[in-house]
Amino acid sequence: MRRRRCRSRACWSSSARRACATVVESYAGPDDVHYFTNAVTEVVLGNGASLDHYTVQGESTAAYLTAATHVIAGTDANYRSNAAALGGAFIRDERS
């Protein structure tokens, strides 16, 4: 019998004026389980703030992942995003 799972997760990050931060977001799961992950990340950057956002996706070959990242940036704010997809049966990652 196959085990199936579904998980949802939300992450929220906010930074004050002229703040600087680095966030590493990662996904992984067991190889023997079919599962679906629905992840939402929201980032709010204050004026002049800076965020480096790294996503490492190492899901099993039986996994399905949909992810969305939404960014609201103040004046002169910097958002840098880097992603590495290393597995999964189906992976979709949207950034706006």
N, C-alpha and C positions, 0 to 999 in steps of 0.2 A: 504494500500500500504506500502510495506517495504521500508525503506530508506536504501540505501547501500552507503558505502563510502570506499575510498582507500586513504591511506596516506603513504608517504615515509619520512623517516627522516635519517639524517646523523649526527654523532657526532664525533668530532676529538679531541684528547687530546695529548699534547706533553709536555714532562718535560725535563728540563735541567739536566746537570750533577749533581748527588747527590741530586736531588730534591725529595721531599716526598709529596704525595697527596692522598686524598680519594675522589672517585667519586661515587655518588649514581644516578643510572639511573632507571627511573620508567615508567611504561606503565599502562594506565587505560582508560576506555571508557564507554559510556552510555549503559545501558542494553537493550534499545529498538532499537538499530541500529546494523545491520549486517555490519561489516567492516573488512578490511584487512590492516595490518600494515607491512611494509617492512623496517626494521631498520638496519643500518650499523654503526658500531663504529670502529674507527681506533685509536690505541694507539701507540705512539712512545716514548720509554723511553731512556733517555741518559745514559751514563756510570754511574753505581752506583745509579741510580734513583730507587724509590720505589713507587708503586701505588697499593692501595686497591680499587677494583672495585666491587660494589654491584649492582645487578639488581633485581628489584622487579616488577614482572609482575602481575598486577591485572586486566587483561582484562575481559570484560563481557563474558558470556557463549555463545554469538553469534559471538565472534571475532575470527579472524584468524591472527596469528602473525608469521612472520619469522624474525629472527634476526641473524646477524653475527658480531662477534668481531674479529678483526685482530690485533695482537700485534707484534711490532718490538722492541726488547729489546737489549740495549747496554751491554757491558761487566759488569758483577756483578750487573745487574739490577734485581729487583724483581717485579713480577706482581702476585697479588693474586686476585682471582675471586670467588665471592659467588653469587648464584642466587636462588630466590624463585619464583616459578610459582604458582599462586593462582587462576587462572581461564582460560577462553578461550575454544573455541570449538576445535582449533588446534593450538599448539604452537611448534615452532622449534627454538632452539637457539644454534648456532654453535660458537665455540671459536677456534681460531688458532693463 
